[in-house]
Amino acid sequence: MVNHNLPSPIAYLTGEYPRATDTFIQREVFELRKQGMDVLTCSIRKTGAEHLVGSEQRNEAKKTFYVLAAAKSPIRLITCHIRALISTPRKYFSTLWLAICTGSAGFKGRLYQLFYFAEAIILADYLKQQGVVHLHNHIATASCSVAMLASKASGIPYSFTLHGPDIFFEPQRWRLDAKIKNASFVACISNFCRDQAKVHSSADCWDKLHIVHCGVEPDRYGAKTVTSKKPPHITFVGRLATVKGIPVLLEALAWLQNRIPDLQVTLIGDGPERTELEVKASELGLTDMVTFAGYQSQTEVADMLQETDLFVLPSFAEGVPVVLMEAMAARLAVVATKIAGIPELVDDGVNGLLVPAGDVDRLAQAILTLLQDESLRAKMGCAGQAKVKDAFNIHHEAVWLAEIMQAYSLAGSPDFKRPLRVGKAVPDA
């Protein structure tokens, strides 16, 4: 446990919490609580019932403050704004001006900023009532806009975790530069992510960009169960969307079905394109090979990884996928695409194979190579597990994040020292 001096409580904010696809945020919250921090969770929207797949998610949902739900009460909305206007008029209007100045071009962009401003005042009121001393946001798009404005309105410092890749597609629209400038610090999930942050911020902000990996609990994922004479099995976990490269995977499987006729494939997850992907799988003659399993709880995913032989993630865009960390922690060899921060996790030829995004032939060949070589899979699986335990362990990353929060709570104090990640697997400077 970190011996920290950061007062409590702190608050976490994201667009939807808890989501089945964002279990890494839940893990981080739980680990910070283990460090002795009182962490309140806030969310812009309520999560759909399909995401509450386990007791952990259901319990977190009950304790989370939902901004839009509060805003739907006209009395509460008006009361919060009147209270902010009367008590701190200068902050109220400077927050409104910040909202206007950081809006994207056009009427719609400005209008959305007014919505974010309205939400931010409600959130700021809640944070002050709860005695929150620091606000941390995950996902640097809309919820981070609300976090920045709530910080301005309340005077409570904020920070955020920068993931990508979507924010890097439209950095001007989401005013990443302003969010970095106004934050006390930014947790970047990879070197690639921090490099992109530097592109979209001024040089005087670069020293507050720190690498804090998303992580997993390595001990939650034991060694793969060895079962003799069972059909080879590969698994995918993620949103069922084109950006995850599933159409490419299905085409690769069509090539593989004549070479490994008893191959079984499980796609865990759901999304807007599930029906379309199911139709494509049927058209390719993969109905008997591919199972669409829908959302699963963390425990169910961990159990499934014990029964599989190979994990495949053929995405076109990613940050550093937590599902890859989970698979590697389960001592599985992985096949993924050589994009963004993935090469910082998957060492090509050491703990997995990396292929160009969208390359059906290379993807199919990589899968075939590993399914045909059990000893190579075992060797890569051991190497992957060691990599995750060393550099993507949520216990270590939460301690590091707590140290950063502690250091920046002293900003402006003679005792303030900018945190340096000394002796870690991935240096911070």
C-alpha positions in Angstrom: 0.0 0.0 0.0 1.2 3.5 -0.9 1.9 5.8 2.1 0.2 8.7 0.4 -0.9 12.1 1.8 -3.6 12.8 -0.8 -6.8 13.8 1.0 -9.9 11.9 0.2 -12.2 11.4 -1.5 -11.2 11.5 -5.2 -13.7 11.1 -8.0 -13.5 9.1 -11.2 -15.5 10.2 -14.3 -16.2 8.6 -17.6 -18.9 8.6 -20.2 -20.5 5.3 -19.1 -19.6 3.4 -16.0 -19.4 0.5 -15.4 -19.3 -1.0 -18.9 -18.4 -4.6 -19.8 -16.0 -3.2 -22.4 -14.1 -1.0 -19.9 -13.2 -3.4 -17.1 -9.8 -1.8 -16.9 -11.4 1.3 -15.3 -13.1 -0.8 -12.7 -9.8 -2.6 -11.9 -8.0 0.7 -11.5 -10.7 2.0 -9.2 -10.6 -1.1 -7.1 -6.8 -1.0 -6.8 -6.8 2.6 -5.8 -9.2 1.8 -3.1 -6.8 -0.9 -1.9 -4.2 1.8 -1.7 -6.4 3.4 0.9 -8.1 6.0 -1.3 -11.8 6.8 -1.1 -12.8 6.8 -4.7 -16.3 7.9 -5.8 -17.4 7.0 -9.3 -19.3 9.3 -11.6 -20.7 8.7 -15.1 -22.3 11.0 -17.7 -24.8 8.3 -18.7 -26.3 5.2 -17.2 -24.9 2.0 -18.5 -27.3 -0.4 -20.4 -28.3 -3.5 -18.6 -26.4 -5.6 -21.1 -23.1 -4.3 -19.6 -24.0 -5.3 -16.0 -22.8 -8.9 -16.6 -21.4 -9.6 -13.1 -21.8 -8.7 -9.5 -18.9 -6.3 -9.7 -20.6 -4.2 -12.4 -24.0 -4.3 -10.6 -22.5 -3.1 -7.3 -20.6 -0.3 -9.0 -23.6 0.8 -10.9 -25.6 1.2 -7.6 -22.9 3.5 -6.1 -22.2 5.6 -9.2 -23.4 9.2 -9.6 -25.0 9.8 -13.0 -24.8 13.3 -14.3 -27.5 13.2 -17.0 -29.9 11.5 -14.6 -29.4 14.4 -12.2 -29.8 16.9 -15.0 -33.2 15.6 -15.9 -34.6 17.1 -12.7 -35.3 20.7 -13.6 -35.3 21.7 -10.0 -31.8 20.2 -9.4 -30.5 21.7 -12.6 -31.7 25.2 -11.9 -30.6 25.0 -8.2 -27.1 23.9 -9.0 -26.6 26.7 -11.5 -28.1 29.4 -9.2 -26.0 28.2 -6.4 -22.8 28.3 -8.5 -23.7 31.7 -9.9 -24.4 33.3 -6.5 -21.5 31.7 -4.6 -18.7 32.0 -7.2 -19.9 34.2 -10.1 -16.4 34.8 -11.4 -15.8 31.0 -11.7 -19.2 30.5 -13.2 -18.7 32.9 -16.1 -15.1 31.9 -16.7 -16.3 28.3 -17.0 -18.9 29.4 -19.5 -16.3 31.3 -21.4 -14.0 28.2 -21.4 -16.9 26.1 -22.7 -17.5 28.6 -25.6 -13.8 29.0 -26.5 -13.2 25.2 -26.6 -16.2 24.3 -28.8 -15.8 23.0 -32.3 -16.8 25.2 -35.2 -20.4 25.6 -36.2 -23.7 25.9 -34.4 -23.9 22.3 -33.3 -20.4 22.3 -31.8 -21.1 25.4 -29.7 -24.5 24.0 -28.7 -22.9 20.8 -27.4 -20.5 22.9 -25.3 -23.4 24.5 -23.6 -24.8 21.1 -22.8 -21.3 20.1 -21.4 -21.3 23.4 -19.4 -24.8 22.6 -17.9 -23.6 19.1 -17.0 -20.3 20.4 -15.5 -22.1 22.7 -13.1 -24.2 19.8 -11.8 -21.0 17.6 -11.5 -19.1 20.4 -9.8 -21.9 20.9 -7.3 -21.9 17.1 -6.4 -18.1 17.1 -6.1 -18.1 20.0 -3.7 -20.9 18.5 -1.6 -18.9 15.3 -1.3 -15.7 17.1 -0.4 -13.9 15.7 -3.4 -10.3 17.0 -3.7 -9.3 15.6 -7.1 -11.2 14.5 -10.2 -9.8 12.0 -12.7 -11.3 11.2 -16.1 -11.0 8.3 -18.4 -11.5 8.7 -22.2 -10.6 12.2 -23.4 -13.6 13.0 -25.5 -17.0 14.3 -24.2 -16.7 13.2 -20.6 -13.3 14.9 -20.4 -14.8 18.1 -21.7 -17.2 17.9 -18.8 -14.4 17.1 -16.4 -12.4 20.1 -17.5 -15.3 22.5 -17.1 -16.3 21.0 -13.7 -12.7 21.5 -12.5 -12.8 25.1 -13.7 -16.2 25.7 -12.0 -15.3 24.1 -8.7 -11.6 24.8 -8.4 -11.0 21.1 -7.9 -8.0 20.0 -9.9 -8.5 17.3 -12.6 -6.4 14.9 -14.5 -7.3 12.4 -17.2 -6.1 9.1 -18.8 -5.4 9.5 -22.5 -6.2 6.3 -24.5 -6.8 6.8 -28.1 -7.2 6.1 -30.9 -10.5 8.0 -31.5 -9.3 11.2 -29.8 -6.3 11.3 -32.2 -8.6 11.2 -35.2 -10.2 14.5 -34.2 -7.9 16.3 -31.7 -9.0 19.7 -32.8 -12.7 19.0 -32.4 -12.1 17.7 -28.9 -9.6 20.4 -28.1 -7.0 18.0 -26.7 -4.6 20.9 -26.4 -6.9 22.7 -24.0 -7.6 19.6 -21.9 -3.9 18.9 -21.5 -3.1 22.5 -20.7 -5.9 22.7 -18.0 -5.1 19.3 -16.4 -2.8 18.9 -13.5 -1.3 15.9 -15.2 -2.1 13.4 -18.0 -1.8 9.6 -17.7 -0.8 8.2 -21.1 -1.3 4.5 -21.6 1.7 4.0 -23.9 4.7 5.7 -25.4 2.8 6.0 -28.7 0.0 7.8 -26.8 2.3 10.2 -25.1 4.0 11.0 -28.4 0.6 11.9 -29.9 -0.2 14.0 -26.9 3.1 15.9 -27.5 2.0 16.6 -31.1 -1.2 18.2 -29.9 0.1 20.2 -26.9 2.6 22.9 -26.3 6.1 22.0 -25.1 5.6 23.5 -21.7 3.0 20.8 -21.0 5.1 17.8 -21.9 6.6 17.3 -18.5 3.2 16.5 -17.0 2.6 13.7 -19.5 3.2 10.4 -17.6 3.0 6.8 -18.8 0.5 4.8 -16.7 -0.4 1.5 -18.2 -3.8 0.0 -18.1 -3.3 -3.3 -16.4 -4.7 -6.7 -15.4 -4.6 -8.9 -12.3 -2.1 -11.5 -13.5 -3.0 -14.0 -10.8 -6.6 -14.0 -12.0 -5.5 -15.8 -15.2 -3.9 -19.1 -14.5 -2.1 -21.4 -16.9 -4.1 -22.8 -19.8 -5.9 -26.0 -19.1 -4.4 -28.9 -21.1 -7.1 -31.1 -22.6 -6.0 -33.9 -24.9 -7.7 -34.6 -28.2 -9.9 -31.5 -28.3 -10.5 -29.4 -31.4 -8.2 -26.4 -31.8 -9.8 -23.3 -30.4 -9.2 -19.6 -30.9 -10.8 -16.7 -29.1 -11.5 -13.0 -29.8 -12.8 -10.5 -27.2 -14.0 -7.0 -28.0 -16.7 -4.9 -29.6 -18.4 -6.4 -32.6 -17.5 -3.5 -34.9 -15.6 -3.2 -38.2 -12.8 -1.2 -36.4 -11.9 -4.4 -34.6 -11.1 -6.1 -37.9 -13.6 -9.0 -37.5 -14.5 -9.1 -41.2 -10.8 -9.7 -41.9 -10.8 -12.4 -39.3 -13.8 -14.1 -40.9 -12.2 -14.1 -44.3 -9.0 -15.6 -42.8 -11.1 -18.3 -41.1 -12.7 -19.1 -44.5 -9.2 -19.8 -45.8 -8.4 -21.9 -42.7 -11.4 -24.1 -42.6 -10.1 -26.4 -45.3 -6.7 -26.7 -43.5 -8.0 -27.0 -40.0 -11.6 -28.4 -40.5 -12.3 -28.9 -36.8 -11.2 -25.4 -35.8 -13.6 -23.7 -33.3 -13.7 -19.9 -32.8 -15.5 -17.9 -30.1 -16.2 -14.2 -30.5 -16.9 -12.7 -27.1 -18.6 -9.3 -27.1 -21.4 -7.4 -28.7 -21.9 -4.3 -30.7 -23.7 -2.4 -33.4 -22.6 -4.7 -36.3 -23.2 -8.1 -34.7 -26.1 -9.0 -37.1 -24.1 -7.9 -40.1 -21.1 -10.0 -39.0 -23.3 -13.0 -38.3 -24.7 -12.8 -41.8 -21.1 -12.6 -43.2 -20.0 -15.6 -41.2 -23.0 -17.5 -42.6 -22.2 -16.5 -46.2 -18.6 -17.7 -45.7 -19.9 -21.1 -44.5 -18.6 -20.5 -41.0 -21.7 -21.1 -39.0 -20.5 -24.4 -37.5 -17.0 -22.9 -36.7 -17.8 -19.5 -35.2 -19.8 -18.9 -32.0 -21.0 -15.4 -31.2 -21.0 -15.5 -27.4 -22.1 -12.0 -26.6 -20.9 -10.0 -23.5 -19.4 -12.1 -20.7 -18.4 -11.3 -17.2 -14.7 -10.9 -16.2 -14.8 -14.3 -14.6 -16.4 -15.9 -17.7 -13.8 -14.4 -19.9 -11.0 -15.6 -17.6 -12.5 -19.1 -17.7 -12.8 -19.1 -21.5 -9.1 -18.1 -21.8 -8.2 -21.3 -19.9 -9.9 -23.4 -22.6 -8.5 -21.7 -25.7 -5.3 -22.3 -27.7 -4.8 -18.9 -29.3 -6.0 -15.4 -28.9 -6.5 -13.2 -32.0 -7.2 -9.4 -32.2 -7.1 -8.1 -35.8 -8.0 -4.5 -35.1 -7.5 -1.5 -37.4 -7.3 1.0 -34.4 -6.4 0.4 -30.8 -4.7 1.9 -27.8 -3.0 -0.9 -25.9 -5.8 -3.5 -25.7 -6.5 -4.9 -22.2 -7.9 -8.1 -23.7 -4.4 -8.8 -25.1 -3.0 -8.4 -21.6 -5.6 -10.8 -20.2 -4.8 -13.4 -22.9 -1.1 -13.1 -22.3 -1.6 -13.3 -18.5 -3.4 -16.6 -19.2 -0.2 -17.8 -20.9 -1.6 -17.7 -24.4 0.3 -16.8 -27.6 -1.5 -14.0 -29.4 -1.9 -12.7 -33.0 -2.5 -9.0 -33.3 -2.0 -6.1 -35.7 1.1 -3.9 -35.8 -0.6 -0.6 -34.9 -0.4 2.1 -32.3 0.7 0.9 -28.8 0.3 -2.8 -29.5 4.0 -3.4 -30.3 4.8 -2.0 -26.8 2.9 -5.0 -25.4 3.4 -7.7 -28.0 7.0 -8.4 -29.0 6.7 -9.9 -32.5 8.1 -13.4 -32.6 8.7 -13.4 -28.8 5.3 -13.5 -27.1 3.1 -13.4 -30.2 2.9 -12.6 -33.9 2.1 -9.1 -35.4 0.6 -8.7 -38.8 -0.3 -5.7 -40.9 -3.9 -4.5 -40.3 -6.3 -5.7 -43.0 -4.0 -8.3 -44.4 -6.1 -11.5 -44.7 -3.3 -13.7 -46.0 -0.8 -12.7 -43.3 -3.4 -13.0 -40.5 -4.5 -16.5 -41.7 -0.9 -17.6 -42.0 0.0 -16.4 -38.6 -2.9 -18.3 -37.1 -2.0 -21.4 -39.0 1.6 -21.2 -37.9 0.8 -21.0 -34.2 -2.0 -23.6 -34.3 0.4 -26.1 -35.9 3.2 -25.5 -33.4 2.2 -26.3 -29.8 5.7 -25.8 -28.5 6.0 -22.4 -30.0 2.7 -21.4 -28.6 3.8 -22.6 -25.1 7.1 -20.7 -25.4 5.3 -17.5 -26.5 2.7 -17.9 -23.8 5.3 -18.0 -21.0 7.0 -15.0 -22.4 3.8 -13.1 -22.7 2.8 -13.9 -19.1 6.1 -12.6 -17.9 5.8 -9.4 -19.9 2.3 -8.7 -18.4 3.4 -9.4 -14.8 6.4 -7.1 -15.2 4.9 -4.1 -17.1 1.1 -4.3 -17.2 0.3 -5.4 -13.7 -2.6 -3.3 -12.3 -1.3 -3.6 -8.8 2.0 -1.8 -9.8 0.2 0.7 -12.1 -2.3 1.7 -9.4 0.6 2.3 -7.0 2.3 4.5 -9.6 -0.9 6.4 -10.3 -1.4 7.0 -6.6 2.2 8.3 -6.4 1.5 10.7 -9.2 -1.7 12.0 -7.7 0.1 12.5 -4.4 2.9 14.4 -6.0 0.6 16.8 -7.9 -1.5 17.4 -4.8 1.6 19.2 -3.6 1.8 21.4 -6.7 2.6 24.9 -5.7 4.1 23.7 -2.4 7.8 23.9 -1.7 7.7 20.1 -1.2 6.4 19.5 -4.8 8.6 17.2 -6.9 7.6 16.1 -10.3 7.2 12.3 -10.2 9.7 10.2 -12.1 9.1 6.5 -12.9 12.5 5.2 -11.7 13.2 1.5 -12.1 10.0 0.7 -14.0 9.7 -1.5 -17.0 8.9 1.4 -19.2 10.7 4.6 -18.2 8.7 7.8 -17.9 11.4 10.1 -19.1 
